[in-house]
Amino acid sequence: MNNTKIVYLYSGFVFFGIILFQGSFGTNIYGSAEDEKKLDQMYYDAESYFTKGNFTQAVQLYDAILKVDPNYSDAIAGKGAVHHRMGDFSRAIEYYDRAIAINGTNPFFLSDKGNALLVVGFDGEAEKYLNNALNILPTHVDALNGLANVYSFRGNHEQELVYRTSVLIVEPDNQEALIGIGNAYFGLKDYDNAILHYNKALEINPQNVHVLIGKGNVFLKISDYYNAILHYDRALFIEPNNINALRGKSQSFVGLGEHESATEIHQKIEMLKNNPQIIEKTENESKMIIEDNKKIPNWIKTVFKWFADDLISEDEVIKGLKFLIEKGIIKIS
């Protein structure tokens, strides 16, 4: 959820009538401006917890708000967003519906429901809600990306690019849009433009696993197997058990004729499929790997080896050196 929701919600909101406050504000009393201020502060705190991924604390505050004011629509939508993030999309949609029933012209609620509907495969209904959100707020980035996702879902990459480009007009560094454009160009077999936009995304976040895998897929597609493996290895340094990266690396070894290495990776993939808890554990540990690893990663060793064999460009060597410097593995005095 976005803090601009609050700007939108309260800029046009006039508080009429009497609110019966309960709980910490007392019972059977009229709601004062101070009480409203306390609720709003609780909501800001809940949003902060949500942004940090502390969903339990966020829900506790949302529930505390709703105990006092059952029609506080942002808190209702906030609970929907928690379910959305946790992958319980049916429950998320239920909460979004409750919020929309109270405030049907809030573009953030409409967009959130549209995006949740798309995840469960209702692209037609999703398109309707996302368009409704844009009719109210034409620059709503989540709705623009959501419609782009609808067209991506349908395989209409040309129309997807229209909405992704609209996002970049509003937010030039929007990661989802840059990655989406790269994916769209990949789908259109315009590999140069795919690489161009993946690189832009990596300039913002060099450790974005999805982008590294996307670049690997491009190199795999054009049979540049060494660069493909290099990018899959960079992704695997961050998420060692990422199945998509492992699958791409295995296919790259097949392309190189190294079938024994490909088979070994394929066996690991099958093991991970049968033990999904291993993937979850590794993802939780990935931040520690990035922060604490002071050794030279294998993928960088590979860079220097393949550069010496004239298999990759010096650009990849420069990227490897930058990584070592940024991580403090080597220091320049």
Summary of the structure (lengths in Angstrom):
residues: 333
radius of gyration: 23.8
end to end distance: 43.6
largest distance: 79.6
contacts: 1047
relative contact order: 0.05
helix: 75%
strand: 1%
